[in-house]
Each structure stands twice: as C-alpha cells, then as structure tokens.
C-alpha cells in the first residue's frame, strides 16, 4: 500500500512506473499486488524506497485469498495482465517485422539502418526476458511469443545478409567508369 503527497506528481509517477515495470497489479488507489515470489522483491523494494524518498508511506502486507475463490481470482487477474503484456509484445514483433519488410521493399541496405534494426531486436529480447521472468503463472501467449521472437531474429538476420550483400556488391560493367 502506497500513500504519497499530491505534489509534486513526479513522485507518484516514479512509483507507478516502477510498480508497472515489475508487473504489479493495481487493485485500487495506492494498493498494488504481486505474487510472493523472489522475482518481484527488488522492484517492491525500489518502489518503497521511492515512496520513502518522496515523503510518503509504504506498507507491505503478506496476503492470501480469504477463500480459494479469492486466491483463484487474484491468479486470474495476474495472468490476464500478463496475457495483455504478451499481446502487446506480439504486436511489437509485428511492427518490427513490418519495418524490416519496408526497408527491404525500398532497398534501404545501410549499416546505419541495420544497426537501428538490431537495436530494436535487442529491445524485443530484453522485453521478452522481462516478461518471461514476471509471468509466474505461465500465460498461454508466452509460447507463441518465444516462437515469434525467434522469427524476428531470423528476419533481422536475413536483412543483415541483404545489407552486407549490397555493401559488398561489385559494380556491374554499366556502373564502372572508363
């Protein structure tokens, strides 16, 4: 449970970002929840440090559902949030693939563009790693995301080969100067 002063808002935003980054569920104003597993401990600690540094109050509680249905409902809510994260990841993979297809279509075979695409792939890999770590209940989209990430890597590798082929292509007789 987090309570922060209303102003300045940057403190609330910083705590909100940290809790969202670790995948915490917002259960109501200032109330956040994560399963009690080690992967969330550092993020919860950082959120509490940010809260203390802003002059707020943070309180951590160990809770379980009062009934089996309550526990199942929390698990469903957390799994649904991870499914939404995976759906966003899959959409980002689609954007990555479309971007490379566009570069191939317009024949942008430069090292600068390749480096940009490789950075985008590295971001996808980091995001996949982070989502995998916090997907403690195993959302069904995770398997598709792993396959899609491999496909993105293959698409990027194909683009890299095209870039290197274009950069190392020998001029044809029409392009040579006398």
MDAnalysis code that builds the backbone (N, CA, C; Angstrom):
import MDAnalysis as mda
import numpy as np

u = mda.Universe.empty(534, n_residues=178, atom_resindex=np.repeat(np.arange(178), 3), trajectory=True)
u.add_TopologyAttr("name", ["N", "CA", "C"] * 178)
u.add_TopologyAttr("resid", np.arange(1, 179))
u.add_TopologyAttr("resname", ["UNK", "UNK", "UNK", "UNK", "UNK", "UNK", "UNK", "UNK", "UNK", "UNK", "UNK", "UNK", "UNK", "UNK", "UNK", "UNK", "UNK", "UNK", "UNK", "UNK", "UNK", "UNK", "UNK", "UNK", "UNK", "UNK", "UNK", "UNK", "UNK", "UNK", "UNK", "UNK", "UNK", "UNK", "UNK", "UNK", "UNK", "UNK", "UNK", "UNK", "UNK", "UNK", "UNK", "UNK", "UNK", "UNK", "UNK", "UNK", "UNK", "UNK", "UNK", "UNK", "UNK", "UNK", "UNK", "UNK", "UNK", "UNK", "UNK", "UNK", "UNK", "UNK", "UNK", "UNK", "UNK", "UNK", "UNK", "UNK", "UNK", "UNK", "UNK", "UNK", "UNK", "UNK", "UNK", "UNK", "UNK", "UNK", "UNK", "UNK", "UNK", "UNK", "UNK", "UNK", "UNK", "UNK", "UNK", "UNK", "UNK", "UNK", "UNK", "UNK", "UNK", "UNK", "UNK", "UNK", "UNK", "UNK", "UNK", "UNK", "UNK", "UNK", "UNK", "UNK", "UNK", "UNK", "UNK", "UNK", "UNK", "UNK", "UNK", "UNK", "UNK", "UNK", "UNK", "UNK", "UNK", "UNK", "UNK", "UNK", "UNK", "UNK", "UNK", "UNK", "UNK", "UNK", "UNK", "UNK", "UNK", "UNK", "UNK", "UNK", "UNK", "UNK", "UNK", "UNK", "UNK", "UNK", "UNK", "UNK", "UNK", "UNK", "UNK", "UNK", "UNK", "UNK", "UNK", "UNK", "UNK", "UNK", "UNK", "UNK", "UNK", "UNK", "UNK", "UNK", "UNK", "UNK", "UNK", "UNK", "UNK", "UNK", "UNK", "UNK", "UNK", "UNK", "UNK", "UNK", "UNK", "UNK", "UNK", "UNK", "UNK", "UNK", "UNK", "UNK", "UNK", "UNK"])
u.atoms.positions = np.array([
    [0.860, -1.159, 0.000],
    [0.000, 0.000, 0.000],
    [0.907, 1.223, 0.000],
    [0.589, 2.147, -0.886],
    [1.418, 3.329, -1.074],
    [0.573, 4.573, -0.845],
    [1.103, 5.502, -0.057],
    [0.464, 6.806, 0.122],
    [1.532, 7.858, -0.109],
    [1.255, 8.749, -1.062],
    [2.211, 9.793, -1.429],
    [1.550, 11.158, -1.364],
    [2.356, 12.208, -1.099],
    [1.796, 13.561, -1.172],
    [1.312, 13.843, -2.599],
    [0.312, 14.696, -2.725],
    [-0.245, 15.011, -4.037],
    [0.766, 15.725, -4.932],
    [1.580, 16.573, -4.340],
    [2.562, 17.328, -5.122],
    [3.959, 17.098, -4.575],
    [4.941, 17.066, -5.402],
    [4.883, 17.082, -6.862],
    [4.478, 15.710, -7.404],
    [3.836, 15.713, -8.541],
    [3.295, 14.479, -9.108],
    [4.388, 13.533, -9.594],
    [5.586, 14.045, -9.810],
    [6.660, 13.187, -10.340],
    [6.948, 12.001, -9.420],
    [6.715, 12.175, -8.125],
    [6.949, 11.060, -7.198],
    [5.922, 9.947, -7.415],
    [4.654, 10.327, -7.575],
    [3.621, 9.320, -7.842],
    [3.897, 8.602, -9.153],
    [4.319, 9.370, -10.154],
    [4.620, 8.790, -11.459],
    [5.794, 7.822, -11.355],
    [6.834, 8.188, -10.607],
    [8.012, 7.322, -10.472],
    [7.639, 6.002, -9.790],
    [6.850, 6.067, -8.740],
    [6.430, 4.848, -8.037],
    [5.533, 4.021, -8.952],
    [4.586, 4.683, -9.630],
    [3.683, 3.987, -10.554],
    [4.487, 3.275, -11.635],
    [5.478, 3.958, -12.209],
    [6.291, 3.338, -13.262],
    [7.049, 2.123, -12.747],
    [7.593, 2.225, -11.558],
    [8.344, 1.089, -11.007],
    [7.426, -0.101, -10.778],
    [6.267, 0.139, -10.230],
    [5.336, -0.966, -9.980],
    [4.812, -1.562, -11.278],
    [4.539, -0.730, -12.270],
    [4.108, -1.242, -13.580],
    [5.237, -2.015, -14.246],
    [6.478, -1.525, -14.089],
    [7.623, -2.190, -14.705],
    [7.779, -3.622, -14.195],
    [7.506, -3.831, -12.933],
    [7.653, -5.191, -12.389],
    [6.404, -6.041, -12.628],
    [5.329, -5.419, -13.107],
    [4.122, -6.187, -13.402],
    [3.127, -6.233, -12.268],
    [3.239, -5.318, -11.297],
    [2.293, -5.302, -10.183],
    [0.899, -4.945, -10.678],
    [-0.086, -5.494, -10.032],
    [-1.488, -5.187, -10.343],
    [-1.960, -4.054, -9.445],
    [-2.599, -3.066, -10.026],
    [-3.220, -2.009, -9.239],
    [-4.604, -2.507, -8.825],
    [-4.819, -2.633, -7.527],
    [-6.100, -3.131, -7.022],
    [-7.023, -2.001, -6.595],
    [-6.505, -0.811, -6.547],
    [-7.272, 0.357, -6.136],
    [-6.284, 1.475, -5.874],
    [-6.771, 2.631, -5.484],
    [-5.893, 3.769, -5.278],
    [-4.820, 3.446, -4.241],
    [-3.579, 3.395, -4.710],
    [-2.443, 3.158, -3.830],
    [-2.269, 1.723, -3.379],
    [-3.055, 0.802, -3.902],
    [-2.949, -0.596, -3.477],
    [-2.497, -1.433, -4.668],
    [-1.370, -2.091, -4.499],
    [-0.747, -2.879, -5.558],
    [-0.495, -4.287, -5.049],
    [-0.480, -5.256, -5.946],
    [-0.263, -6.642, -5.540],
    [0.594, -7.374, -6.560],
    [1.453, -8.238, -6.042],
    [2.235, -9.170, -6.855],
    [2.250, -10.501, -6.108],
    [2.410, -11.599, -6.832],
    [2.585, -12.879, -6.138],
    [3.869, -12.835, -5.300],
    [3.869, -13.581, -4.232],
    [5.047, -13.583, -3.367],
    [6.078, -14.586, -3.889],
    [6.850, -14.099, -4.866],
    [7.950, -14.874, -5.428],
    [9.153, -13.935, -5.548],
    [10.362, -14.477, -5.500],
    [11.565, -13.637, -5.465],
    [11.715, -12.647, -6.617],
    [11.182, -12.946, -7.782],
    [11.391, -12.072, -8.939],
    [10.849, -10.657, -8.692],
    [9.905, -10.486, -7.803],
    [9.302, -9.177, -7.561],
    [9.938, -8.416, -6.401],
    [10.772, -9.062, -5.622],
    [11.289, -8.461, -4.388],
    [12.053, -7.159, -4.628],
    [12.958, -7.135, -5.591],
    [13.744, -5.922, -5.831],
    [12.866, -4.765, -6.289],
    [11.909, -5.037, -7.153],
    [11.022, -3.982, -7.624],
    [10.160, -3.413, -6.509],
    [9.661, -4.262, -5.636],
    [8.878, -3.794, -4.493],
    [9.771, -2.947, -3.588],
    [10.986, -3.397, -3.365],
    [11.933, -2.636, -2.533],
    [12.191, -1.262, -3.143],
    [12.416, -1.207, -4.465],
    [12.666, 0.080, -5.132],
    [11.443, 0.999, -5.023],
    [10.249, 0.455, -5.180],
    [9.031, 1.271, -5.065],
    [8.904, 1.842, -3.649],
    [9.229, 1.048, -2.647],
    [9.176, 1.542, -1.262],
    [10.239, 2.604, -1.007],
    [11.420, 2.433, -1.592],
    [12.474, 3.442, -1.449],
    [12.053, 4.754, -2.099],
    [11.445, 4.665, -3.285],
    [10.955, 5.870, -3.955],
    [9.870, 6.550, -3.119],
    [9.009, 5.738, -2.531],
    [7.940, 6.268, -1.685],
    [8.515, 6.981, -0.469],
    [9.461, 6.343, 0.201],
    [10.095, 6.960, 1.375],
    [10.817, 8.242, 0.984],
    [11.530, 8.204, -0.138],
    [12.274, 9.375, -0.596],
    [11.377, 10.550, -0.947],
    [10.134, 10.287, -1.245],
    [9.184, 11.339, -1.599],
    [8.385, 11.811, -0.385],
    [8.718, 11.289, 0.785],
    [7.984, 11.679, 1.984],
    [6.656, 10.970, 2.126],
    [6.505, 9.864, 1.439],
    [5.263, 9.105, 1.513],
    [5.371, 7.957, 2.494],
    [4.367, 7.134, 2.492],
    [4.348, 5.967, 3.358],
    [4.056, 4.736, 2.525],
    [4.825, 3.688, 2.781],
    [4.603, 2.419, 2.112],
    [4.446, 1.322, 3.142],
    [3.596, 0.415, 2.838],
    [3.328, -0.686, 3.754],
    [3.198, -1.947, 2.916],
    [3.966, -2.960, 3.269],
    [3.835, -4.235, 2.559],
    [3.123, -5.214, 3.482],
    [2.240, -5.959, 2.872],
    [1.481, -6.965, 3.605],
    [1.610, -8.285, 2.878],
    [1.623, -9.335, 3.623],
    [1.574, -10.674, 3.047],
    [0.124, -11.114, 3.124],
    [-0.461, -11.355, 1.975],
    [-1.890, -11.666, 1.966],
    [-2.150, -12.892, 1.118],
    [-3.232, -13.521, 1.419],
    [-3.717, -14.619, 0.586],
    [-5.225, -14.458, 0.505],
    [-5.809, -15.104, -0.443],
    [-7.255, -15.010, -0.566],
    [-7.935, -15.571, 0.675],
    [-8.980, -14.937, 1.060],
    [-9.714, -15.429, 2.215],
    [-10.338, -16.779, 1.908],
    [-10.695, -16.953, 0.636],
    [-11.240, -18.231, 0.198],
    [-10.427, -18.719, -0.991],
    [-10.622, -19.952, -1.350],
    [-9.939, -20.488, -2.533],
    [-10.356, -19.722, -3.781],
    [-11.599, -19.266, -3.819],
    [-12.082, -18.489, -4.962],
    [-11.363, -17.140, -5.050],
    [-11.105, -16.523, -3.889],
    [-10.369, -15.249, -3.879],
    [-8.953, -15.447, -4.414],
    [-8.301, -16.499, -3.969],
    [-6.934, -16.783, -4.436],
    [-6.930, -17.054, -5.941],
    [-7.932, -17.797, -6.403],
    [-8.035, -18.095, -7.829],
    [-8.304, -16.819, -8.621],
    [-9.126, -15.926, -8.071],
    [-9.433, -14.662, -8.758],
    [-8.180, -13.808, -8.903],
    [-7.342, -13.735, -7.858],
    [-6.094, -12.965, -7.968],
    [-5.200, -13.574, -9.046],
    [-5.102, -14.877, -9.010],
    [-4.277, -15.560, -10.012],
    [-4.789, -15.260, -11.428],
    [-6.105, -15.285, -11.614],
    [-6.705, -14.964, -12.917],
    [-6.410, -13.526, -13.321],
    [-6.511, -12.597, -12.387],
    [-6.240, -11.188, -12.680],
    [-4.778, -10.992, -13.088],
    [-3.891, -11.640, -12.356],
    [-2.468, -11.503, -12.655],
    [-2.152, -12.137, -14.003],
    [-2.717, -13.304, -14.261],
    [-2.495, -13.985, -15.544],
    [-3.066, -13.161, -16.696],
    [-4.210, -12.522, -16.493],
    [-4.799, -11.677, -17.537],
    [-3.902, -10.484, -17.841],
    [-3.299, -9.923, -16.811],
    [-2.375, -8.803, -17.032],
    [-1.163, -9.260, -17.829],
    [-0.659, -10.456, -17.540],
    [0.492, -10.970, -18.310],
    [0.070, -11.278, -19.738],
    [-1.131, -11.801, -19.928],
    [-1.619, -12.055, -21.286],
    [-1.673, -10.752, -22.079],
    [-2.106, -9.675, -21.438],
    [-2.138, -8.371, -22.105],
    [-0.719, -7.921, -22.456],
    [0.228, -8.156, -21.548],
    [1.632, -7.819, -21.830],
    [2.146, -8.606, -23.028],
    [1.833, -9.901, -23.072],
    [2.276, -10.736, -24.193],
    [1.628, -10.292, -25.500],
    [0.365, -9.908, -25.447],
    [-0.316, -9.430, -26.664],
    [0.367, -8.170, -27.187],
    [0.756, -7.288, -26.293],
    [1.483, -6.081, -26.695],
    [2.847, -6.451, -27.282],
    [3.510, -7.418, -26.678],
    [4.794, -7.875, -27.192],
    [4.635, -8.438, -28.605],
    [3.618, -9.254, -28.812],
    [3.372, -9.832, -30.140],
    [3.084, -8.738, -31.165],
    [2.364, -7.702, -30.764],
    [2.112, -6.575, -31.660],
    [3.423, -5.865, -32.001],
    [4.303, -5.724, -31.013],
    [5.611, -5.107, -31.263],
    [6.445, -5.950, -32.222],
    [6.335, -7.260, -32.113],
    [7.021, -8.140, -33.061],
    [6.495, -7.884, -34.474],
    [5.193, -7.735, -34.611],
    [4.597, -7.443, -35.907],
    [5.109, -6.129, -36.482],
    [5.241, -5.122, -35.638],
    [5.776, -3.826, -36.088],
    [7.225, -3.970, -36.534],
    [7.993, -4.758, -35.800],
    [9.394, -4.996, -36.146],
    [9.489, -5.664, -37.520],
    [8.703, -6.695, -37.709],
    [8.705, -7.419, -38.986],
    [8.278, -6.503, -40.131],
    [7.264, -5.677, -39.890],
    [6.785, -4.747, -40.930],
    [7.848, -3.709, -41.271],
    [8.551, -3.245, -40.277],
    [9.608, -2.252, -40.509],
    [10.713, -2.833, -41.385],
    [11.139, -4.040, -41.099],
    [12.189, -4.656, -41.923],
    [11.658, -4.929, -43.331],
    [10.432, -5.376, -43.444],
    [9.844, -5.605, -44.773],
    [9.834, -4.307, -45.580],
    [9.531, -3.200, -44.909],
    [9.530, -1.899, -45.585],
    [10.935, -1.543, -46.065],
    [11.941, -1.754, -45.205],
    [13.322, -1.429, -45.578],
    [13.783, -2.284, -46.760],
    [13.361, -3.523, -46.798],
    [13.707, -4.391, -47.935],
    [12.986, -3.905, -49.186],
    [11.704, -3.566, -49.038],
    [10.907, -3.113, -50.184],
    [11.495, -1.850, -50.812],
    [11.962, -0.909, -49.984],
    [12.504, 0.339, -50.524],
    [14.029, 0.287, -50.677],
    [14.589, -0.910, -50.444],
    [16.029, -1.167, -50.644],
    [16.923, -0.249, -49.815],
    [16.601, -0.112, -48.533],
    [17.451, 0.639, -47.616],
    [18.424, -0.349, -46.983],
    [19.546, -0.532, -47.639],
    [20.536, -1.510, -47.185],
    [21.788, -0.786, -46.706],
    [21.647, -0.114, -45.548],
    [22.762, 0.638, -44.976],
    [23.114, 0.074, -43.605],
    [24.349, 0.284, -43.211],
    [24.773, -0.162, -41.879],
    [24.019, 0.584, -40.788],
    [23.740, 1.858, -41.010],
    [23.009, 2.636, -40.007],
    [21.616, 2.039, -39.772],
    [20.928, 1.682, -40.851],
    [19.593, 1.094, -40.709],
    [19.677, -0.285, -40.070],
    [20.676, -1.060, -40.452],
    [20.858, -2.381, -39.847],
    [21.100, -2.254, -38.345],
    [21.918, -1.292, -37.951],
    [22.191, -1.099, -36.529],
    [20.917, -0.723, -35.782],
    [20.106, 0.122, -36.395],
    [18.835, 0.505, -35.775],
    [17.923, -0.708, -35.594],
    [17.853, -1.548, -36.599],
    [17.011, -2.747, -36.515],
    [17.553, -3.737, -35.488],
    [18.871, -3.850, -35.408],
    [19.470, -4.744, -34.401],
    [19.193, -4.231, -32.995],
    [19.172, -2.908, -32.811],
    [18.826, -2.342, -31.504],
    [17.366, -2.635, -31.166],
    [16.506, -2.553, -32.170],
    [15.092, -2.876, -31.941],
    [14.933, -4.345, -31.545],
    [15.685, -5.226, -32.202],
    [15.637, -6.643, -31.848],
    [16.159, -6.861, -30.425],
    [17.209, -6.149, -30.053],
    [17.739, -6.270, -28.684],
    [16.695, -5.823, -27.664],
    [15.931, -4.764, -27.983],
    [14.848, -4.324, -27.079],
    [13.770, -5.402, -26.957],
    [13.431, -6.029, -28.090],
    [12.453, -7.119, -28.042],
    [12.964, -8.264, -27.168],
    [14.226, -8.601, -27.306],
    [14.801, -9.684, -26.484],
    [14.765, -9.349, -24.997],
    [15.110, -8.096, -24.645],
    [15.062, -7.687, -23.230],
    [13.633, -7.745, -22.713],
    [12.708, -7.256, -23.526],
    [11.305, -7.270, -23.109],
    [10.812, -8.701, -22.915],
    [11.189, -9.590, -23.818],
    [10.801, -10.993, -23.701],
    [11.356, -11.589, -22.409],
    [12.614, -11.288, -22.125],
    [13.240, -11.791, -20.896],
    [12.496, -11.285, -19.667],
    [12.168, -9.978, -19.645],
    [11.469, -9.400, -18.500],
    [10.066, -9.980, -18.340],
    [9.352, -10.130, -19.455],
    [8.003, -10.702, -19.383],
    [8.043, -12.152, -18.923],
    [9.013, -12.887, -19.419],
    [9.148, -14.290, -19.007],
    [9.385, -14.386, -17.504],
    [10.201, -13.493, -16.973],
    [10.512, -13.524, -15.536],
    [9.283, -13.255, -14.684],
    [8.424, -12.335, -15.112],
    [7.281, -11.997, -14.265],
    [6.015, -12.778, -14.599],
    [6.073, -13.611, -15.612],
    [4.914, -14.443, -15.980],
    [4.935, -15.720, -15.138],
    [4.719, -15.559, -13.844],
    [4.894, -16.672, -12.909],
    [3.829, -17.754, -13.036],
    [2.691, -17.437, -13.659],
    [1.645, -18.436, -13.809],
    [1.588, -19.030, -15.206],
    [2.462, -18.579, -16.109],
    [2.562, -19.162, -17.445],
    [1.394, -18.853, -18.357],
    [1.305, -17.608, -18.810],
    [0.242, -17.224, -19.750],
    [0.382, -18.018, -21.042],
    [-0.735, -18.388, -21.653],
    [-0.670, -19.210, -22.874],
    [0.044, -18.513, -24.035],
    [0.071, -17.190, -24.062],
    [0.713, -16.452, -25.150],
    [2.238, -16.518, -25.107],
    [2.797, -16.966, -23.997],
    [4.255, -16.995, -23.846],
    [4.923, -17.892, -24.885],
    [4.335, -19.028, -25.172],
    [4.932, -19.942, -26.151],
    [4.947, -19.315, -27.542],
    [3.844, -18.683, -27.924],
    [3.790, -18.010, -29.222],
    [4.805, -16.871, -29.282],
    [4.974, -16.167, -28.167],
    [5.923, -15.055, -28.123],
    [7.351, -15.543, -28.325],
    [7.699, -16.679, -27.752],
    [9.043, -17.232, -27.926],
    [9.294, -17.583, -29.389],
    [8.301, -18.182, -30.027],
    [8.426, -18.529, -31.449],
    [8.540, -17.259, -32.288],
    [7.727, -16.285, -31.966],
    [7.720, -15.035, -32.733],
    [9.039, -14.296, -32.582],
    [9.629, -14.319, -31.394],
    [10.923, -13.669, -31.187],
    [12.004, -14.342, -32.037],
    [11.971, -15.665, -32.118],
    [12.927, -16.383, -32.977],
    [12.734, -15.979, -34.433],
    [11.485, -15.806, -34.836],
    [11.198, -15.390, -36.210],
    [11.745, -13.973, -36.444],
    [11.568, -13.087, -35.486],
    [12.102, -11.726, -35.617],
    [13.619, -11.759, -35.778],
    [14.277, -12.630, -35.029],
    [15.736, -12.761, -35.141],
    [16.111, -13.260, -36.536],
    [15.349, -14.199, -37.068],
    [15.624, -14.717, -38.408],
    [15.401, -13.638, -39.464],
    [14.352, -12.855, -39.305],
    [14.060, -11.764, -40.240],
    [15.201, -10.742, -40.209],
    [15.686, -10.444, -39.015],
    [16.782, -9.486, -38.880],
    [18.063, -10.048, -39.496],
    [18.307, -11.313, -39.310],
    [19.493, -11.958, -39.898],
    [19.424, -11.922, -41.426],
    [18.248, -12.184, -41.970],
    [18.071, -12.101, -43.421],
    [18.346, -10.678, -43.911],
    [17.839, -9.692, -43.180],
    [18.075, -8.298, -43.550],
    [19.572, -7.972, -43.481],
    [20.247, -8.462, -42.446],
    [21.693, -8.221, -42.316],
    [22.445, -8.798, -43.516],
    [22.064, -9.992, -43.923],
    [22.712, -10.592, -45.098],
    [22.483, -9.749, -46.347],
    [21.293, -9.209, -46.495],
    [20.998, -8.346, -47.640],
    [21.817, -7.058, -47.588],
    [21.947, -6.498, -46.384],
    [22.745, -5.273, -46.236],
    [24.189, -5.548, -46.613],
    [24.764, -6.626, -46.092],
    [26.161, -6.932, -46.398],
    [26.351, -7.271, -47.866],
    [25.386, -7.942, -48.463],
    [25.474, -8.235, -49.901],
    [25.472, -6.943, -50.709],
    [24.606, -6.003, -50.327],
    [24.537, -4.726, -51.049],
    [25.816, -3.912, -50.852],
    [26.357, -3.940, -49.647],
    [27.570, -3.159, -49.378],
    [28.800, -3.749, -50.050],
    [28.796, -5.052, -50.276],
    [29.962, -5.715, -50.870],
    [29.783, -6.053, -52.344],
    [28.693, -5.590, -52.914],
    [28.431, -5.892, -54.318],
    [29.446, -5.169, -55.194],
    [29.957, -5.899, -56.160],
    [30.877, -5.317, -57.115],
    [30.059, -4.555, -58.153],
    [30.566, -3.414, -58.599],
    [29.808, -2.676, -59.603],
    [29.720, -3.480, -60.898],
    [28.593, -3.351, -61.566],
    [28.423, -4.040, -62.865],
    [29.165, -3.230, -63.910],
    [29.313, -3.781, -65.110],
    [30.079, -3.105, -66.172],
    [29.415, -1.771, -66.533],
    [28.091, -1.655, -66.400],
    [27.408, -0.401, -66.705],
    [27.733, 0.680, -65.684],
    [28.071, 0.266, -64.431],
    [28.326, 1.222, -63.364],
    [29.770, 1.657, -63.333],
    [30.662, 0.909, -63.992],
    [32.084, 1.251, -63.961],
    [32.355, 2.461, -64.839],
    [33.278, 3.241, -64.418],
    [33.664, 4.402, -65.227],
    [34.871, 4.052, -66.079],
    [34.975, 4.612, -67.288],
    [36.101, 4.264, -68.181],
    [37.426, 4.803, -67.708],
])
